[in-house]
């Protein structure tokens, strides 16, 4: 069951966006995508590790994606409540990353979901949920 990962195609809408309809539509898109990928399984009840990587599209020489990475994760985490996990208070470790699709980087152990995201050729989020790696560690 874990680790579990999936992709969300599209440009994220940040928390506190001025366009509330767009934010609501984005949360719904995330929730529906997660439900489709998660299937009929019950939401998890344990402490979790979550990694969200935003793969954005910016041409070389441009400033790049103008979204604050911290503000794009809140709508995603909220949308996963009751679907992947019971409540986002269960997230004990959170890893938030941004990568330019036009940049060069190496991917080790690519999952089928992540490969699908790259094949789409569009901006996307890759979400990975796993058991808490070391619950006794503070660093």
N, CA, C and O atoms as CSV, one atom per row, in Angstrom:
chain,resi,resn,atom,element,x,y,z
A,1,UNK,N,N,0.826,-1.180,0.000
A,1,UNK,CA,C,0.000,0.000,0.000
A,1,UNK,C,C,0.879,1.257,0.000
A,1,UNK,O,O,0.616,2.186,-0.764
A,2,UNK,N,N,1.917,1.301,0.842
A,2,UNK,CA,C,2.830,2.446,0.863
A,2,UNK,C,C,4.219,1.992,0.463
A,2,UNK,O,O,4.581,0.854,0.762
A,3,UNK,N,N,5.009,2.810,-0.190
A,3,UNK,CA,C,4.699,4.166,-0.586
A,3,UNK,C,C,3.660,4.216,-1.708
A,3,UNK,O,O,3.503,3.273,-2.483
A,4,UNK,N,N,2.972,5.327,-1.763
A,4,UNK,CA,C,1.945,5.579,-2.772
A,4,UNK,C,C,2.260,6.916,-3.413
A,4,UNK,O,O,2.529,7.895,-2.716
A,5,UNK,N,N,2.229,6.963,-4.749
A,5,UNK,CA,C,2.462,8.239,-5.416
A,5,UNK,C,C,1.519,8.407,-6.594
A,5,UNK,O,O,1.022,7.434,-7.162
A,6,UNK,N,N,1.289,9.642,-6.939
A,6,UNK,CA,C,0.439,9.977,-8.076
A,6,UNK,C,C,0.794,11.373,-8.553
A,6,UNK,O,O,1.520,12.107,-7.883
A,7,UNK,N,N,0.269,11.733,-9.730
A,7,UNK,CA,C,0.531,13.062,-10.283
A,7,UNK,C,C,-0.770,13.836,-10.418
A,7,UNK,O,O,-1.854,13.265,-10.544
A,8,UNK,N,N,-0.625,15.154,-10.387
A,8,UNK,CA,C,-1.745,16.062,-10.603
A,8,UNK,C,C,-1.316,16.991,-11.730
A,8,UNK,O,O,-0.404,17.801,-11.563
A,9,UNK,N,N,-1.970,16.875,-12.867
A,9,UNK,CA,C,-1.631,17.694,-14.029
A,9,UNK,C,C,-2.252,19.079,-13.873
A,9,UNK,O,O,-3.406,19.216,-13.467
A,10,UNK,N,N,-1.467,20.098,-14.201
A,10,UNK,CA,C,-1.982,21.464,-14.199
A,10,UNK,C,C,-1.169,22.396,-13.331
A,10,UNK,O,O,-0.365,21.970,-12.501
A,11,UNK,N,N,-1.398,23.682,-13.543
A,11,UNK,CA,C,-0.722,24.714,-12.748
A,11,UNK,C,C,-1.432,24.849,-11.407
A,11,UNK,O,O,-2.639,25.088,-11.369
A,12,UNK,N,N,-0.699,24.700,-10.306
A,12,UNK,CA,C,-1.321,24.795,-8.988
A,12,UNK,C,C,-1.868,26.201,-8.719
A,12,UNK,O,O,-1.348,27.198,-9.220
A,13,UNK,N,N,-2.910,26.246,-7.929
A,13,UNK,CA,C,-3.476,27.515,-7.473
A,13,UNK,C,C,-3.085,27.650,-6.006
A,13,UNK,O,O,-3.395,26.771,-5.202
A,14,UNK,N,N,-2.409,28.737,-5.649
A,14,UNK,CA,C,-1.908,28.870,-4.276
A,14,UNK,C,C,-2.993,29.190,-3.263
A,14,UNK,O,O,-4.036,29.757,-3.588
A,15,UNK,N,N,-2.711,28.807,-2.029
A,15,UNK,CA,C,-3.540,29.194,-0.894
A,15,UNK,C,C,-3.575,30.721,-0.855
A,15,UNK,O,O,-2.570,31.372,-1.143
A,16,UNK,N,N,-4.695,31.280,-0.510
A,16,UNK,CA,C,-4.908,32.730,-0.487
A,16,UNK,C,C,-4.912,33.359,-1.874
A,16,UNK,O,O,-4.619,34.545,-2.021
A,17,UNK,N,N,-5.244,32.565,-2.894
A,17,UNK,CA,C,-5.363,33.123,-4.241
A,17,UNK,C,C,-6.521,34.109,-4.264
A,17,UNK,O,O,-7.518,33.926,-3.566
A,18,UNK,N,N,-6.386,35.138,-5.058
A,18,UNK,CA,C,-7.460,36.131,-5.172
A,18,UNK,C,C,-8.686,35.534,-5.839
A,18,UNK,O,O,-9.816,35.883,-5.498
A,19,UNK,N,N,-8.467,34.642,-6.782
A,19,UNK,CA,C,-9.572,34.005,-7.498
A,19,UNK,C,C,-10.032,32.769,-6.710
A,19,UNK,O,O,-9.490,31.677,-6.873
A,20,UNK,N,N,-11.035,32.964,-5.861
A,20,UNK,CA,C,-11.523,31.885,-4.990
A,20,UNK,C,C,-12.160,30.747,-5.774
A,20,UNK,O,O,-12.095,29.593,-5.351
A,21,UNK,N,N,-12.776,31.060,-6.916
A,21,UNK,CA,C,-13.361,29.992,-7.747
A,21,UNK,C,C,-12.266,29.091,-8.310
A,21,UNK,O,O,-12.420,27.871,-8.360
A,22,UNK,N,N,-11.168,29.698,-8.732
A,22,UNK,CA,C,-10.050,28.910,-9.260
A,22,UNK,C,C,-9.448,28.036,-8.167
A,22,UNK,O,O,-9.093,26.884,-8.416
A,23,UNK,N,N,-9.331,28.580,-6.958
A,23,UNK,CA,C,-8.795,27.805,-5.836
A,23,UNK,C,C,-9.707,26.628,-5.510
A,23,UNK,O,O,-9.233,25.512,-5.298
A,24,UNK,N,N,-11.006,26.874,-5.470
A,24,UNK,CA,C,-11.971,25.806,-5.193
A,24,UNK,C,C,-11.911,24.729,-6.289
A,24,UNK,O,O,-11.945,23.535,-5.993
A,25,UNK,N,N,-11.822,25.158,-7.540
A,25,UNK,CA,C,-11.735,24.202,-8.663
A,25,UNK,C,C,-10.445,23.385,-8.583
A,25,UNK,O,O,-10.449,22.187,-8.864
A,26,UNK,N,N,-9.338,24.033,-8.200
A,26,UNK,CA,C,-8.062,23.322,-8.068
A,26,UNK,C,C,-8.138,22.263,-6.971
A,26,UNK,O,O,-7.717,21.124,-7.174
A,27,UNK,N,N,-8.676,22.637,-5.808
A,27,UNK,CA,C,-8.815,21.655,-4.712
A,27,UNK,C,C,-9.671,20.472,-5.163
A,27,UNK,O,O,-9.356,19.321,-4.859
A,28,UNK,N,N,-10.734,20.753,-5.875
A,28,UNK,CA,C,-11.613,19.689,-6.358
A,28,UNK,C,C,-10.880,18.799,-7.363
A,28,UNK,O,O,-11.030,17.577,-7.331
A,29,UNK,N,N,-10.093,19.402,-8.249
A,29,UNK,CA,C,-9.293,18.648,-9.225
A,29,UNK,C,C,-8.312,17.721,-8.496
A,29,UNK,O,O,-8.154,16.557,-8.866
A,30,UNK,N,N,-7.659,18.250,-7.460
A,30,UNK,CA,C,-6.713,17.448,-6.677
A,30,UNK,C,C,-7.447,16.302,-5.985
A,30,UNK,O,O,-6.990,15.160,-6.024
A,31,UNK,N,N,-8.586,16.601,-5.350
A,31,UNK,CA,C,-9.346,15.581,-4.628
A,31,UNK,C,C,-9.818,14.471,-5.574
A,31,UNK,O,O,-9.678,13.289,-5.261
A,32,UNK,N,N,-10.365,14.842,-6.707
A,32,UNK,CA,C,-10.868,13.846,-7.671
A,32,UNK,C,C,-9.721,12.997,-8.215
A,32,UNK,O,O,-9.856,11.781,-8.356
A,33,UNK,N,N,-8.597,13.637,-8.520
A,33,UNK,CA,C,-7.429,12.891,-9.011
A,33,UNK,C,C,-6.946,11.906,-7.956
A,33,UNK,O,O,-6.668,10.746,-8.260
A,34,UNK,N,N,-6.846,12.372,-6.714
A,34,UNK,CA,C,-6.393,11.499,-5.620
A,34,UNK,C,C,-7.362,10.333,-5.414
A,34,UNK,O,O,-6.931,9.193,-5.243
A,35,UNK,N,N,-8.658,10.612,-5.429
A,35,UNK,CA,C,-9.660,9.540,-5.252
A,35,UNK,C,C,-9.534,8.501,-6.356
A,35,UNK,O,O,-9.603,7.299,-6.096
A,36,UNK,N,N,-9.351,8.961,-7.582
A,36,UNK,CA,C,-9.210,8.037,-8.709
A,36,UNK,C,C,-7.983,7.137,-8.528
A,36,UNK,O,O,-8.052,5.929,-8.753
A,37,UNK,N,N,-6.870,7.734,-8.121
A,37,UNK,CA,C,-5.626,6.970,-7.951
A,37,UNK,C,C,-5.637,6.086,-6.709
A,37,UNK,O,O,-5.102,4.977,-6.741
A,38,UNK,N,N,-6.228,6.549,-5.633
A,38,UNK,CA,C,-6.260,5.818,-4.361
A,38,UNK,C,C,-7.251,4.664,-4.410
A,38,UNK,O,O,-7.038,3.630,-3.776
A,39,UNK,N,N,-8.315,4.834,-5.146
A,39,UNK,CA,C,-9.305,3.767,-5.277
A,39,UNK,C,C,-10.219,3.680,-4.067
A,39,UNK,O,O,-10.549,4.690,-3.446
A,40,UNK,N,N,-10.617,2.475,-3.744
A,40,UNK,CA,C,-11.593,2.228,-2.682
A,40,UNK,C,C,-10.972,2.050,-1.293
A,40,UNK,O,O,-11.681,1.770,-0.326
A,41,UNK,N,N,-9.669,2.211,-1.199
A,41,UNK,CA,C,-9.005,2.040,0.095
A,41,UNK,C,C,-9.474,3.098,1.094
A,41,UNK,O,O,-9.829,4.215,0.718
A,42,UNK,N,N,-9.468,2.729,2.344
A,42,UNK,CA,C,-9.813,3.678,3.403
A,42,UNK,C,C,-8.656,4.646,3.624
A,42,UNK,O,O,-7.505,4.307,3.346
A,43,UNK,N,N,-8.946,5.841,4.118
A,43,UNK,CA,C,-7.863,6.783,4.427
A,43,UNK,C,C,-6.930,6.224,5.498
A,43,UNK,O,O,-7.366,5.519,6.408
A,44,UNK,N,N,-5.651,6.546,5.379
A,44,UNK,CA,C,-4.643,6.095,6.333
A,44,UNK,C,C,-4.836,6.787,7.678
A,44,UNK,O,O,-5.353,7.902,7.743
A,45,UNK,N,N,-4.410,6.110,8.762
A,45,UNK,CA,C,-4.583,6.660,10.106
A,45,UNK,C,C,-3.258,6.915,10.815
A,45,UNK,O,O,-3.251,7.505,11.896
A,46,UNK,N,N,-2.133,6.486,10.237
A,46,UNK,CA,C,-0.830,6.607,10.885
A,46,UNK,C,C,-0.159,7.944,10.579
A,46,UNK,O,O,-0.622,8.705,9.730
A,47,UNK,N,N,0.944,8.218,11.289
A,47,UNK,CA,C,1.780,9.373,10.981
A,47,UNK,C,C,2.458,9.128,9.638
A,47,UNK,O,O,2.841,8.001,9.323
A,48,UNK,N,N,2.603,10.197,8.845
A,48,UNK,CA,C,3.056,10.032,7.470
A,48,UNK,C,C,4.169,10.994,7.072
A,48,UNK,O,O,4.380,12.041,7.685
A,49,UNK,N,N,4.867,10.591,6.022
A,49,UNK,CA,C,5.842,11.420,5.316
A,49,UNK,C,C,5.215,11.742,3.969
A,49,UNK,O,O,4.739,10.842,3.277
A,50,UNK,N,N,5.210,13.017,3.589
A,50,UNK,CA,C,4.662,13.423,2.296
A,50,UNK,C,C,5.695,14.264,1.563
A,50,UNK,O,O,6.289,15.178,2.135
A,51,UNK,N,N,5.901,13.943,0.289
A,51,UNK,CA,C,6.792,14.737,-0.561
A,51,UNK,C,C,5.982,15.232,-1.750
A,51,UNK,O,O,5.335,14.449,-2.447
A,52,UNK,N,N,6.025,16.540,-1.973
A,52,UNK,CA,C,5.341,17.148,-3.112
A,52,UNK,C,C,6.391,17.858,-3.956
A,52,UNK,O,O,7.102,18.737,-3.468
A,53,UNK,N,N,6.483,17.471,-5.219
A,53,UNK,CA,C,7.411,18.111,-6.140
A,53,UNK,C,C,6.606,18.772,-7.243
A,53,UNK,O,O,5.800,18.129,-7.917
A,54,UNK,N,N,6.834,20.067,-7.418
A,54,UNK,CA,C,6.161,20.846,-8.448
A,54,UNK,C,C,7.087,20.927,-9.648
A,54,UNK,O,O,8.140,21.560,-9.583
A,55,UNK,N,N,6.697,20.288,-10.741
A,55,UNK,CA,C,7.451,20.352,-11.984
A,55,UNK,C,C,6.792,21.419,-12.852
A,55,UNK,O,O,5.714,21.201,-13.405
A,56,UNK,N,N,7.444,22.571,-12.966
A,56,UNK,CA,C,6.888,23.703,-13.686
A,56,UNK,C,C,7.638,23.915,-14.997
A,56,UNK,O,O,8.726,23.375,-15.196
A,57,UNK,N,N,7.052,24.695,-15.875
A,57,UNK,CA,C,7.595,24.922,-17.203
A,57,UNK,C,C,8.054,26.370,-17.333
A,57,UNK,O,O,7.225,27.276,-17.418
A,58,UNK,N,N,9.355,26.597,-17.349
A,58,UNK,CA,C,9.921,27.924,-17.553
A,58,UNK,C,C,11.087,27.805,-18.528
A,58,UNK,O,O,11.958,26.950,-18.372
A,59,UNK,N,N,11.090,28.655,-19.515
A,59,UNK,CA,C,12.161,28.629,-20.505
A,59,UNK,C,C,13.450,29.196,-19.913
A,59,UNK,O,O,13.403,30.062,-19.040
A,60,UNK,N,N,14.598,28.713,-20.383
A,60,UNK,CA,C,15.870,29.249,-19.880
A,60,UNK,C,C,15.930,30.766,-20.083
A,60,UNK,O,O,15.502,31.277,-21.117
A,61,UNK,N,N,16.462,31.474,-19.094
A,61,UNK,CA,C,16.559,32.921,-19.175
A,61,UNK,C,C,15.383,33.642,-18.555
A,61,UNK,O,O,15.489,34.824,-18.226
A,62,UNK,N,N,14.249,32.949,-18.384
A,62,UNK,CA,C,13.085,33.544,-17.721
A,62,UNK,C,C,13.255,33.427,-16.221
A,62,UNK,O,O,13.998,32.575,-15.732
A,63,UNK,N,N,12.569,34.281,-15.502
A,63,UNK,CA,C,12.610,34.220,-14.043
A,63,UNK,C,C,12.062,32.879,-13.578
A,63,UNK,O,O,12.529,32.325,-12.582
A,64,UNK,N,N,11.080,32.360,-14.292
A,64,UNK,CA,C,10.533,31.046,-13.948
A,64,UNK,C,C,9.194,31.144,-13.269
A,64,UNK,O,O,8.518,32.170,-13.335
A,65,UNK,N,N,8.827,30.093,-12.632
A,65,UNK,CA,C,7.526,29.982,-11.979
A,65,UNK,C,C,7.407,31.011,-10.866
A,65,UNK,O,O,8.311,31.144,-10.041
A,66,UNK,N,N,6.306,31.731,-10.840
A,66,UNK,CA,C,6.118,32.797,-9.864
A,66,UNK,C,C,5.325,32.362,-8.636
A,66,UNK,O,O,4.957,33.203,-7.816
A,67,UNK,N,N,5.061,31.086,-8.497
A,67,UNK,CA,C,4.291,30.617,-7.345
A,67,UNK,C,C,5.195,30.361,-6.147
A,67,UNK,O,O,6.275,29.784,-6.277
A,68,UNK,N,N,4.742,30.794,-4.996
A,68,UNK,CA,C,5.422,30.530,-3.733
A,68,UNK,C,C,5.186,29.058,-3.398
A,68,UNK,O,O,4.044,28.640,-3.207
A,69,UNK,N,N,6.252,28.278,-3.326
A,69,UNK,CA,C,6.096,26.829,-3.156
A,69,UNK,C,C,5.381,26.460,-1.861
A,69,UNK,O,O,4.688,25.444,-1.806
A,70,UNK,N,N,5.539,27.272,-0.822
A,70,UNK,CA,C,4.844,26.965,0.431
A,70,UNK,C,C,3.336,27.149,0.292
A,70,UNK,O,O,2.560,26.431,0.923
A,71,UNK,N,N,2.928,28.098,-0.523
A,71,UNK,CA,C,1.495,28.361,-0.668
A,71,UNK,C,C,0.785,27.386,-1.601
A,71,UNK,O,O,-0.442,27.287,-1.580
A,72,UNK,N,N,1.550,26.667,-2.420
A,72,UNK,CA,C,0.871,25.706,-3.299
A,72,UNK,C,C,0.597,24.374,-2.612
A,72,UNK,O,O,-0.252,23.614,-3.077
A,73,UNK,N,N,1.296,24.070,-1.511
A,73,UNK,CA,C,1.082,22.765,-0.891
A,73,UNK,C,C,-0.164,22.706,-0.011
A,73,UNK,O,O,-0.771,21.642,0.109
A,74,UNK,N,N,-0.561,23.818,0.607
A,74,UNK,CA,C,-1.712,23.789,1.512
A,74,UNK,C,C,-2.990,23.321,0.819
A,74,UNK,O,O,-3.659,22.435,1.351
A,75,UNK,N,N,-3.365,23.870,-0.340
A,75,UNK,CA,C,-4.580,23.360,-0.998
A,75,UNK,C,C,-4.494,21.869,-1.339
A,75,UNK,O,O,-5.498,21.158,-1.299
A,76,UNK,N,N,-3.294,21.410,-1.672
A,76,UNK,CA,C,-3.111,19.991,-1.997
A,76,UNK,C,C,-3.321,19.139,-0.751
A,76,UNK,O,O,-4.080,18.170,-0.772
A,77,UNK,N,N,-2.644,19.509,0.336
A,77,UNK,CA,C,-2.779,18.739,1.580
A,77,UNK,C,C,-4.218,18.742,2.078
A,77,UNK,O,O,-4.719,17.714,2.533
A,78,UNK,N,N,-4.886,19.888,1.995
A,78,UNK,CA,C,-6.293,19.970,2.404
A,78,UNK,C,C,-7.179,19.058,1.553
A,78,UNK,O,O,-8.081,18.403,2.074
A,79,UNK,N,N,-6.921,19.016,0.250
A,79,UNK,CA,C,-7.733,18.201,-0.656
A,79,UNK,C,C,-7.568,16.706,-0.400
A,79,UNK,O,O,-8.462,15.922,-0.717
A,80,UNK,N,N,-6.429,16.304,0.172
A,80,UNK,CA,C,-6.179,14.880,0.425
A,80,UNK,C,C,-6.801,14.389,1.728
A,80,UNK,O,O,-6.864,13.186,1.979
A,81,UNK,N,N,-7.267,15.340,2.569
A,81,UNK,CA,C,-7.965,14.969,3.804
A,81,UNK,C,C,-9.176,14.097,3.478
A,81,UNK,O,O,-9.982,14.427,2.608
A,82,UNK,N,N,-9.282,12.992,4.184
A,82,UNK,CA,C,-10.429,12.106,3.987
A,82,UNK,C,C,-10.326,11.219,2.763
A,82,UNK,O,O,-11.187,10.367,2.541
A,83,UNK,N,N,-9.286,11.406,1.968
A,83,UNK,CA,C,-9.078,10.567,0.779
A,83,UNK,C,C,-7.881,9.654,1.023
A,83,UNK,O,O,-8.040,8.438,1.126
A,84,UNK,N,N,-6.683,10.232,1.115
A,84,UNK,CA,C,-5.457,9.456,1.334
A,84,UNK,C,C,-5.219,9.250,2.828
A,84,UNK,O,O,-4.820,8.165,3.252
A,85,UNK,N,N,-5.461,10.275,3.613
A,85,UNK,CA,C,-5.305,10.207,5.071
A,85,UNK,C,C,-6.528,10.831,5.717
A,85,UNK,O,O,-7.282,11.569,5.082
A,86,UNK,N,N,-6.707,10.520,6.996
A,86,UNK,CA,C,-7.888,11.023,7.700
A,86,UNK,C,C,-7.836,12.532,7.879
A,86,UNK,O,O,-8.838,13.219,7.683
A,87,UNK,N,N,-6.663,13.051,8.252
A,87,UNK,CA,C,-6.510,14.487,8.453
A,87,UNK,C,C,-5.045,14.855,8.276
A,87,UNK,O,O,-4.164,14.050,8.578
A,88,UNK,N,N,-4.777,16.059,7.793
A,88,UNK,CA,C,-3.387,16.414,7.525
A,88,UNK,C,C,-2.539,16.614,8.786
A,88,UNK,O,O,-1.332,16.828,8.677
A,89,UNK,N,N,-3.135,16.550,9.968
A,89,UNK,CA,C,-2.325,16.570,11.193
A,89,UNK,C,C,-1.428,15.333,11.255
A,89,UNK,O,O,-0.441,15.333,11.990
A,90,UNK,N,N,-1.747,14.286,10.503
A,90,UNK,CA,C,-0.964,13.054,10.487
A,90,UNK,C,C,0.381,13.228,9.786
A,90,UNK,O,O,1.268,12.389,9.936
A,91,UNK,N,N,0.538,14.299,9.032
A,91,UNK,CA,C,1.785,14.519,8.293
A,91,UNK,C,C,2.846,15.019,9.267
A,91,UNK,O,O,2.826,16.172,9.697
A,92,UNK,N,N,3.765,14.131,9.600
A,92,UNK,CA,C,4.823,14.452,10.553
A,92,UNK,C,C,6.080,14.951,9.851
A,92,UNK,O,O,6.899,15.642,10.457
A,93,UNK,N,N,6.237,14.601,8.567
A,93,UNK,CA,C,7.358,15.073,7.753
A,93,UNK,C,C,6.822,15.497,6.403
A,93,UNK,O,O,6.030,14.788,5.782
A,94,UNK,N,N,7.266,16.674,5.952
A,94,UNK,CA,C,6.818,17.213,4.669
A,94,UNK,C,C,8.026,17.699,3.894
A,94,UNK,O,O,8.824,18.488,4.400
A,95,UNK,N,N,8.156,17.230,2.674
A,95,UNK,CA,C,9.254,17.612,1.787
A,95,UNK,C,C,8.619,18.303,0.586
A,95,UNK,O,O,7.795,17.710,-0.110
A,96,UNK,N,N,8.998,19.547,0.344
A,96,UNK,CA,C,8.404,20.359,-0.709
A,96,UNK,C,C,9.503,20.797,-1.672
A,96,UNK,O,O,10.475,21.429,-1.260
A,97,UNK,N,N,9.352,20.461,-2.958
A,97,UNK,CA,C,10.394,20.752,-3.945
A,97,UNK,C,C,9.804,21.381,-5.195
A,97,UNK,O,O,8.620,21.215,-5.488
A,98,UNK,N,N,10.641,22.106,-5.932
A,98,UNK,CA,C,10.264,22.667,-7.234
A,98,UNK,C,C,11.360,22.330,-8.228
A,98,UNK,O,O,12.546,22.442,-7.918
A,99,UNK,N,N,10.963,21.920,-9.414
A,99,UNK,CA,C,11.929,21.599,-10.462
A,99,UNK,C,C,11.403,22.117,-11.797
A,99,UNK,O,O,10.228,21.949,-12.125
A,100,UNK,N,N,12.298,22.754,-12.566
A,100,UNK,CA,C,11.950,23.255,-13.889
A,100,UNK,C,C,11.985,22.101,-14.885
A,100,UNK,O,O,12.996,21.410,-15.009
A,101,UNK,N,N,10.890,21.898,-15.584
A,101,UNK,CA,C,10.833,20.824,-16.579
A,101,UNK,C,C,11.868,21.015,-17.683
A,101,UNK,O,O,12.277,20.044,-18.319
A,102,UNK,N,N,12.294,22.249,-17.917
A,102,UNK,CA,C,13.282,22.529,-18.959
A,102,UNK,C,C,14.716,22.446,-18.446
A,102,UNK,O,O,15.660,22.638,-19.213
A,103,UNK,N,N,14.887,22.161,-17.163
A,103,UNK,CA,C,16.212,22.018,-16.588
A,103,UNK,C,C,16.724,20.605,-16.791
A,103,UNK,O,O,16.042,19.758,-17.367
A,104,UNK,N,N,17.917,20.367,-16.316
A,104,UNK,CA,C,18.452,19.009,-16.389
A,104,UNK,C,C,18.606,18.493,-14.963
A,104,UNK,O,O,19.123,19.186,-14.087
A,105,UNK,N,N,18.159,17.292,-14.753
A,105,UNK,CA,C,18.276,16.650,-13.455
A,105,UNK,C,C,18.215,15.154,-13.662
A,105,UNK,O,O,17.795,14.675,-14.715
A,106,UNK,N,N,18.636,14.422,-12.649
A,106,UNK,CA,C,18.653,12.971,-12.709
A,106,UNK,C,C,17.569,12.420,-11.806
A,106,UNK,O,O,17.364,12.917,-10.699
A,107,UNK,N,N,16.878,11.399,-12.273
A,107,UNK,CA,C,15.832,10.763,-11.475
A,107,UNK,C,C,16.243,9.311,-11.259
A,107,UNK,O,O,16.456,8.567,-12.216
A,108,UNK,N,N,16.351,8.918,-9.996
A,108,UNK,CA,C,16.669,7.528,-9.662
A,108,UNK,C,C,15.406,6.839,-9.193
A,108,UNK,O,O,14.621,7.418,-8.443
A,109,UNK,N,N,15.207,5.618,-9.624
A,109,UNK,CA,C,14.061,4.836,-9.176
A,109,UNK,C,C,12.737,5.482,-9.539
A,109,UNK,O,O,11.851,5.605,-8.693
A,110,UNK,N,N,12.596,5.895,-10.787
A,110,UNK,CA,C,11.391,6.591,-11.223
A,110,UNK,C,C,10.172,5.678,-11.141
A,110,UNK,O,O,10.187,4.553,-11.640
A,111,UNK,N,N,9.123,6.179,-10.509
A,111,UNK,CA,C,7.875,5.419,-10.416
A,111,UNK,C,C,7.094,5.552,-11.727
A,111,UNK,O,O,7.381,6.424,-12.547
A,112,UNK,N,N,6.137,4.702,-11.905
A,112,UNK,CA,C,5.278,4.764,-13.091
A,112,UNK,C,C,4.531,6.091,-13.126
A,112,UNK,O,O,4.387,6.698,-14.188
A,113,UNK,N,N,4.054,6.546,-11.963
A,113,UNK,CA,C,3.324,7.818,-11.900
A,113,UNK,C,C,4.208,8.980,-12.329
A,113,UNK,O,O,3.770,9.826,-13.108
A,114,UNK,N,N,5.446,9.039,-11.835
A,114,UNK,CA,C,6.346,10.128,-12.188
A,114,UNK,C,C,6.686,10.083,-13.680
A,114,UNK,O,O,6.733,11.123,-14.338
A,115,UNK,N,N,6.920,8.889,-14.210
A,115,UNK,CA,C,7.181,8.747,-15.646
A,115,UNK,C,C,5.994,9.258,-16.460
A,115,UNK,O,O,6.178,9.910,-17.488
A,116,UNK,N,N,4.788,8.966,-16.006
A,116,UNK,CA,C,3.588,9.455,-16.682
A,116,UNK,C,C,3.561,10.979,-16.694
A,116,UNK,O,O,3.205,11.588,-17.703
A,117,UNK,N,N,3.934,11.592,-15.583
A,117,UNK,CA,C,3.972,13.050,-15.508
A,117,UNK,C,C,4.927,13.639,-16.528
A,117,UNK,O,O,4.579,14.599,-17.215
A,118,UNK,N,N,6.123,13.082,-16.640
A,118,UNK,CA,C,7.091,13.574,-17.620
A,118,UNK,C,C,6.595,13.371,-19.046
A,118,UNK,O,O,6.817,14.223,-19.907
A,119,UNK,N,N,5.932,12.260,-19.298
A,119,UNK,CA,C,5.434,11.964,-20.644
A,119,UNK,C,C,4.321,12.920,-21.083
A,119,UNK,O,O,4.155,13.170,-22.277
A,120,UNK,N,N,3.568,13.447,-20.137
A,120,UNK,CA,C,2.481,14.378,-20.478
A,120,UNK,C,C,3.027,15.677,-21.068
A,120,UNK,O,O,2.367,16.313,-21.889
A,121,UNK,N,N,4.224,16.068,-20.654
A,121,UNK,CA,C,4.833,17.273,-21.187
A,121,UNK,C,C,4.189,18.566,-20.697
A,121,UNK,O,O,4.340,19.613,-21.326
A,122,UNK,N,N,3.473,18.495,-19.581
A,122,UNK,CA,C,2.805,19.665,-19.007
A,122,UNK,C,C,3.252,19.844,-17.566
A,122,UNK,O,O,3.815,18.938,-16.952
A,123,UNK,N,N,2.988,21.027,-17.047
A,123,UNK,CA,C,3.248,21.303,-15.636
A,123,UNK,C,C,2.450,20.313,-14.783
A,123,UNK,O,O,1.298,20.005,-15.087
A,124,UNK,N,N,3.082,19.819,-13.705
A,124,UNK,CA,C,2.387,18.869,-12.837
A,124,UNK,C,C,3.007,18.841,-11.452
A,124,UNK,O,O,4.119,19.321,-11.229
A,125,UNK,N,N,2.252,18.263,-10.531
A,125,UNK,CA,C,2.745,17.980,-9.184
A,125,UNK,C,C,2.894,16.469,-9.056
A,125,UNK,O,O,2.055,15.706,-9.536
A,126,UNK,N,N,3.962,16.053,-8.408
A,126,UNK,CA,C,4.143,14.644,-8.067
A,126,UNK,C,C,4.003,14.557,-6.551
A,126,UNK,O,O,4.738,15.218,-5.818
A,127,UNK,N,N,3.068,13.751,-6.088
A,127,UNK,CA,C,2.808,13.600,-4.657
A,127,UNK,C,C,3.169,12.174,-4.254
A,127,UNK,O,O,2.716,11.201,-4.856
A,128,UNK,N,N,3.994,12.083,-3.220
A,128,UNK,CA,C,4.372,10.775,-2.685
A,128,UNK,C,C,4.013,10.742,-1.206
A,128,UNK,O,O,4.374,11.645,-0.451
A,129,UNK,N,N,3.303,9.700,-0.796
A,129,UNK,CA,C,2.910,9.501,0.598
A,129,UNK,C,C,3.538,8.201,1.064
A,129,UNK,O,O,3.445,7.174,0.392
A,130,UNK,N,N,4.177,8.256,2.223
A,130,UNK,CA,C,4.846,7.064,2.735
A,130,UNK,C,C,4.725,7.040,4.259
A,130,UNK,O,O,4.342,8.027,4.886
A,131,UNK,N,N,5.057,5.904,4.825
A,131,UNK,CA,C,5.108,5.791,6.280
A,131,UNK,C,C,6.192,6.716,6.791
A,131,UNK,O,O,7.162,6.996,6.087
A,132,UNK,N,N,6.029,7.190,8.014
A,132,UNK,CA,C,7.048,8.032,8.626
A,132,UNK,C,C,8.335,7.238,8.707
A,132,UNK,O,O,8.362,6.130,9.243
A,133,UNK,N,N,9.387,7.802,8.177
A,133,UNK,CA,C,10.657,7.066,8.033
A,133,UNK,C,C,11.310,6.734,9.360
A,133,UNK,O,O,11.736,5.597,9.560
A,134,UNK,N,N,11.403,7.686,10.270
A,134,UNK,CA,C,12.055,7.447,11.559
A,134,UNK,C,C,11.323,8.247,12.622
A,134,UNK,O,O,11.751,9.351,12.960
A,135,UNK,N,N,10.241,7.722,13.154
A,135,UNK,CA,C,9.400,8.483,14.081
A,135,UNK,C,C,10.105,8.974,15.353
A,135,UNK,O,O,9.652,9.934,15.975
A,136,UNK,N,N,11.204,8.327,15.742
A,136,UNK,CA,C,11.884,8.727,16.959
A,136,UNK,C,C,12.890,9.850,16.726
A,136,UNK,O,O,13.348,10.468,17.687
A,137,UNK,N,N,13.239,10.123,15.483
A,137,UNK,CA,C,14.258,11.125,15.152
A,137,UNK,C,C,13.674,12.536,15.188
A,137,UNK,O,O,12.533,12.760,14.783
A,138,UNK,N,N,14.479,13.487,15.681
A,138,UNK,CA,C,14.069,14.880,15.676
A,138,UNK,C,C,14.832,15.682,14.627
A,138,UNK,O,O,14.556,16.869,14.455
A,139,UNK,N,N,15.768,15.083,13.931
A,139,UNK,CA,C,16.501,15.792,12.877
A,139,UNK,C,C,16.709,14.925,11.671
A,139,UNK,O,O,17.309,15.366,10.690
